[in-house]
Amino acid sequence: MVARNKTAGKHDEGLLSVDVQIACRESGIPSEDEIRSWVRRAAIMSGRTPVGPADVAVRIVGTDEIRRLNRDYRYQDAATNVLSFPADPIAGLPAEVARILGDIVICAAVVRAEATGQGKPLSDHWCHMVVHGTLHLLGFDHQDQAEATTMEAIEAKILEKQGIADPYSAS
């Protein structure tokens, strides 16, 4: 889904390489290092850390691109905050070759609007969206109540370790 750049295969900071692409001009977008850190922390704390080297791409986009992706892949003609596209495993891939986990696409304008509307710090909401998208790449989902409860508890635990309030709590 997301085009990878020439540095995407580098695993100099561990076994999980995170390629960050900024494809819009919104303000308030976290640094590439923050995004990489959030993806890696989510993977480690999820209990489903990939075995061996792995690649993730995170693309920050505007409303037109996220709306098109949401329409084409989820059949919902509206902008949304985050979409995840898990990659299928490649049979026979040598262990030393990085496995592509997938792509996370986040709409900067929607994240900003949600943070403002919910009265939460923009950085906290960004972290939540990155963590949420990463968990989807690792096989978590929220299609039914049991899945949602599990995924939300893991998200809350990861966010708490970063000093961020549980986004699902009633208070």
DATA-V863298 format. One record per pair of residues at least 24 apart in sequence whose C-alpha atoms are under 10 Angstrom apart, sorted by sequence separation. I is the first residue (numbers start at 1). J is the second residue. D is the distance in whole Angstrom. If there is no record, write none. Layout:
I | J | D
I | J | D
//
This chain:
16 | 40 | 7
59 | 83 | 10
81 | 105 | 8
82 | 106 | 4
83 | 107 | 9
105 | 129 | 10
106 | 130 | 8
131 | 155 | 7
15 | 40 | 9
80 | 105 | 10
81 | 106 | 6
82 | 107 | 6
104 | 129 | 9
105 | 130 | 9
131 | 156 | 10
14 | 40 | 9
32 | 58 | 9
58 | 84 | 9
80 | 106 | 8
81 | 107 | 5
82 | 108 | 9
104 | 130 | 8
129 | 155 | 10
13 | 40 | 10
16 | 43 | 9
57 | 84 | 10
80 | 107 | 7
81 | 108 | 8
106 | 133 | 9
128 | 155 | 7
131 | 158 | 8
16 | 44 | 10
57 | 85 | 10
79 | 107 | 8
80 | 108 | 10
81 | 109 | 8
82 | 110 | 9
104 | 132 | 9
105 | 133 | 8
128 | 156 | 9
131 | 159 | 8
80 | 109 | 9
81 | 110 | 5
82 | 111 | 8
104 | 133 | 6
30 | 60 | 10
56 | 86 | 9
79 | 109 | 9
80 | 110 | 7
81 | 111 | 6
103 | 133 | 9
104 | 134 | 7
128 | 158 | 9
29 | 60 | 8
56 | 87 | 10
79 | 110 | 7
80 | 111 | 9
81 | 112 | 9
102 | 133 | 10
103 | 134 | 9
127 | 158 | 10
128 | 159 | 7
81 | 113 | 10
102 | 134 | 9
104 | 136 | 9
127 | 159 | 8
16 | 49 | 9
81 | 114 | 8
101 | 134 | 9
103 | 136 | 10
104 | 137 | 8
15 | 49 | 10
16 | 50 | 8
26 | 60 | 9
102 | 136 | 9
103 | 137 | 8
125 | 159 | 10
15 | 50 | 8
16 | 51 | 10
24 | 59 | 9
25 | 60 | 10
26 | 61 | 9
101 | 136 | 10
102 | 137 | 6
124 | 159 | 8
127 | 162 | 9
15 | 51 | 8
16 | 52 | 8
17 | 53 | 8
18 | 54 | 9
19 | 55 | 8
20 | 56 | 9
21 | 57 | 8
22 | 58 | 8
23 | 59 | 7
24 | 60 | 7
25 | 61 | 9
26 | 62 | 8
69 | 105 | 9
101 | 137 | 6
102 | 138 | 9
128 | 164 | 9
15 | 52 | 6
16 | 53 | 6
17 | 54 | 6
18 | 55 | 6
19 | 56 | 6
20 | 57 | 6
21 | 58 | 6
22 | 59 | 6
23 | 60 | 6
24 | 61 | 5
25 | 62 | 8
100 | 137 | 10
101 | 138 | 7
127 | 164 | 9
128 | 165 | 10
14 | 52 | 10
15 | 53 | 4
16 | 54 | 5
17 | 55 | 5
18 | 56 | 5
19 | 57 | 5
20 | 58 | 5
21 | 59 | 5
22 | 60 | 5
23 | 61 | 5
24 | 62 | 5
101 | 139 | 10
124 | 162 | 9
128 | 166 | 9
14 | 53 | 8
15 | 54 | 6
16 | 55 | 6
17 | 56 | 6
18 | 57 | 6
19 | 58 | 6
20 | 59 | 6
21 | 60 | 6
22 | 61 | 7
23 | 62 | 7
24 | 63 | 9
66 | 105 | 7
124 | 163 | 9
125 | 164 | 9
128 | 167 | 8
14 | 54 | 10
15 | 55 | 8
16 | 56 | 7
17 | 57 | 8
18 | 58 | 7
19 | 59 | 8
20 | 60 | 8
21 | 61 | 9
22 | 62 | 10
65 | 105 | 9
66 | 106 | 7
67 | 107 | 9
124 | 164 | 6
24 | 65 | 10
65 | 106 | 10
66 | 107 | 6
123 | 164 | 9
124 | 165 | 8
11 | 53 | 7
23 | 65 | 9
53 | 95 | 8
54 | 96 | 10
56 | 98 | 10
65 | 107 | 8
66 | 108 | 10
125 | 167 | 8
10 | 53 | 10
11 | 54 | 8
52 | 95 | 7
53 | 96 | 7
54 | 97 | 8
55 | 98 | 6
56 | 99 | 9
57 | 100 | 9
62 | 105 | 10
63 | 106 | 9
64 | 107 | 9
121 | 164 | 9
124 | 167 | 9
9 | 53 | 9
10 | 54 | 10
11 | 55 | 9
51 | 95 | 9
52 | 96 | 7
53 | 97 | 7
54 | 98 | 5
55 | 99 | 6
56 | 100 | 6
57 | 101 | 8
58 | 102 | 9
59 | 103 | 8
60 | 104 | 9
61 | 105 | 7
62 | 106 | 8
63 | 107 | 6
66 | 110 | 10
82 | 126 | 10
120 | 164 | 10
9 | 54 | 9
10 | 55 | 9
52 | 97 | 8
53 | 98 | 4
54 | 99 | 4
55 | 100 | 5
56 | 101 | 6
57 | 102 | 7
58 | 103 | 6
59 | 104 | 6
60 | 105 | 6
61 | 106 | 6
62 | 107 | 5
63 | 108 | 8
81 | 126 | 10
120 | 165 | 9
8 | 54 | 10
9 | 55 | 7
52 | 98 | 7
53 | 99 | 6
54 | 100 | 6
55 | 101 | 6
56 | 102 | 5
57 | 103 | 5
58 | 104 | 5
59 | 105 | 5
60 | 106 | 5
61 | 107 | 5
62 | 108 | 6
63 | 109 | 7
83 | 129 | 9
84 | 130 | 10
8 | 55 | 7
9 | 56 | 10
51 | 98 | 10
52 | 99 | 8
53 | 100 | 9
54 | 101 | 6
55 | 102 | 7
56 | 103 | 6
57 | 104 | 6
58 | 105 | 6
59 | 106 | 6
60 | 107 | 6
61 | 108 | 6
62 | 109 | 6
63 | 110 | 7
82 | 129 | 6
83 | 130 | 10
86 | 133 | 10
120 | 167 | 9
8 | 56 | 8
50 | 98 | 10
51 | 99 | 9
53 | 101 | 10
54 | 102 | 9
55 | 103 | 9
56 | 104 | 8
57 | 105 | 8
58 | 106 | 8
59 | 107 | 9
60 | 108 | 6
61 | 109 | 8
62 | 110 | 8
81 | 129 | 7
82 | 130 | 8
84 | 132 | 9
85 | 133 | 9
86 | 134 | 9
8 | 57 | 8
50 | 99 | 8
59 | 108 | 10
60 | 109 | 10
61 | 110 | 10
83 | 132 | 9
84 | 133 | 5
85 | 134 | 10
86 | 135 | 10
118 | 167 | 10
82 | 132 | 8
83 | 133 | 7
84 | 134 | 8
86 | 136 | 7
87 | 137 | 8
4 | 55 | 10
50 | 101 | 8
82 | 133 | 7
83 | 134 | 10
84 | 135 | 9
85 | 136 | 8
86 | 137 | 5
87 | 138 | 10
4 | 56 | 9
5 | 57 | 10
81 | 133 | 10
84 | 136 | 6
85 | 137 | 7
86 | 138 | 8
4 | 57 | 7
83 | 136 | 9
84 | 137 | 7
86 | 139 | 8
2 | 56 | 10
3 | 57 | 8
4 | 58 | 10
2 | 57 | 7
1 | 57 | 9
2 | 58 | 8
3 | 59 | 9
2 | 59 | 7
39 | 104 | 10
1 | 69 | 10
58 | 130 | 8
58 | 133 | 9
58 | 134 | 9
57 | 134 | 10
29 | 107 | 10
30 | 108 | 10
56 | 134 | 9
29 | 108 | 7
28 | 108 | 8
29 | 109 | 10
17 | 98 | 9
26 | 107 | 9
27 | 108 | 8
28 | 109 | 10
56 | 137 | 9
16 | 98 | 9
17 | 99 | 10
26 | 108 | 6
27 | 109 | 9
29 | 111 | 9
2 | 85 | 9
15 | 98 | 8
16 | 99 | 9
17 | 100 | 9
20 | 103 | 10
24 | 107 | 9
25 | 108 | 9
26 | 109 | 7
28 | 111 | 10
29 | 112 | 9
1 | 85 | 7
16 | 100 | 10
19 | 103 | 9
20 | 104 | 10
21 | 105 | 9
22 | 106 | 10
23 | 107 | 10
24 | 108 | 8
25 | 109 | 10
28 | 112 | 8
1 | 86 | 10
16 | 101 | 9
18 | 103 | 10
20 | 105 | 10
23 | 108 | 10
24 | 109 | 9
27 | 112 | 9
42 | 127 | 10
46 | 131 | 10
1 | 87 | 9
22 | 108 | 10
26 | 112 | 9
42 | 128 | 10
11 | 98 | 9
48 | 135 | 9
9 | 97 | 9
10 | 98 | 9
38 | 126 | 9
39 | 127 | 9
42 | 130 | 8
43 | 131 | 8
46 | 134 | 9
50 | 138 | 8
9 | 98 | 7
34 | 123 | 10
38 | 127 | 6
42 | 131 | 6
46 | 135 | 7
49 | 138 | 8
8 | 98 | 10
9 | 99 | 10
37 | 127 | 10
38 | 128 | 9
41 | 131 | 8
42 | 132 | 8
45 | 135 | 10
48 | 138 | 6
9 | 100 | 10
35 | 126 | 9
38 | 129 | 10
39 | 130 | 6
40 | 131 | 9
42 | 133 | 9
43 | 134 | 7
47 | 138 | 9
48 | 139 | 8
30 | 122 | 9
34 | 126 | 10
35 | 127 | 8
38 | 130 | 7
39 | 131 | 6
42 | 134 | 7
43 | 135 | 7
46 | 138 | 8
48 | 140 | 10
29 | 122 | 9
30 | 123 | 7
34 | 127 | 8
37 | 130 | 10
38 | 131 | 6
39 | 132 | 9
41 | 134 | 10
42 | 135 | 7
28 | 122 | 7
29 | 123 | 8
36 | 130 | 9
39 | 133 | 9
40 | 134 | 9
43 | 137 | 9
46 | 140 | 9
28 | 123 | 8
35 | 130 | 7
39 | 134 | 6
43 | 138 | 7
30 | 126 | 7
34 | 130 | 10
35 | 131 | 9
38 | 134 | 9
39 | 135 | 9
42 | 138 | 10
29 | 126 | 8
30 | 127 | 9
28 | 126 | 9
4 | 103 | 10
2 | 102 | 9
3 | 103 | 9
1 | 102 | 8
2 | 103 | 6
1 | 103 | 7
2 | 104 | 8
1 | 104 | 9
2 | 105 | 8
1 | 105 | 10
46 | 151 | 9
47 | 154 | 9
46 | 154 | 7
45 | 154 | 8
46 | 155 | 8
45 | 155 | 9
46 | 157 | 9
42 | 154 | 9
45 | 157 | 8
46 | 158 | 8
42 | 155 | 8
45 | 158 | 6
44 | 158 | 9
42 | 157 | 10
43 | 158 | 10
42 | 158 | 6
45 | 161 | 10
41 | 158 | 8
42 | 159 | 9
41 | 159 | 10
38 | 158 | 9
41 | 161 | 9
38 | 159 | 9
41 | 162 | 10
38 | 162 | 9
//
